């Protein structure tokens, strides 16, 4: 059973939603105006997909940890600063999408997400990655673009399934030796410094931050320029 309440400008969710325990497929609550998720939302423990993106949420209830069957969770573009410790109870979670919040770090319980394949933390305020992240055996893709990282834990090299690591728009030196030590096969690392510049014939122009310009990935040229714009540093592993 699926319930779609997205795009309805809802400002609240009734506790009665928790009585829909037969929900086992998808629950859509995205693109509303929710500032709070009631504890009762955690009652449909068989739910596989939950989307609460594009709201004004500042916190998530611990009760959502009861959704132990959840495979994909989307909470992009809210105002979250942290995740509940109960996140680790979602042992079947494969995709965690948290782009566009103000999350500063991950709780230790993240280490229990052994089925996690995709972690999207782009455009947050993460300054430090927990070493426990290296204990996720199936993690394939980590998107950390546009955060506040300046260093990486050495145990990151222990991720056996890592295929892609996006570190663009952080303060990490692309030549960091750790980045060349990653051993998973088919691993691609995207990295450039937060203040990466583009050189033109007459000036050095700072690249705009993607939050200010959603087309920041497009080539930037001046009239008369012929050279292609430098692309992000790419390191292939394996």
Buried (B, 14 or more C-beta within 10 A) or exposed (E): EEBEBBEEEBEEBEEEBBEBEEBBEBBBBBBBEBBBBBEBBBBBEBBBBBBBBBBEBBBBBBBBBBBBBBBBBBBBBBBBBBBBEBBBBBEBBBBBBBBBBBBBBBBEBBBBBBBBBBBBBBBBBBBBBBBBBBBBEBBBBBBBBBBBBEBBBEBBBBBEBBBBBBBBBBBBBBEBEBBEEBEBEEBBBBBBBBEBEBEBEEEEEEBEEBEEEEEBEEEBEEEEBEEEEEEBBEBEBE
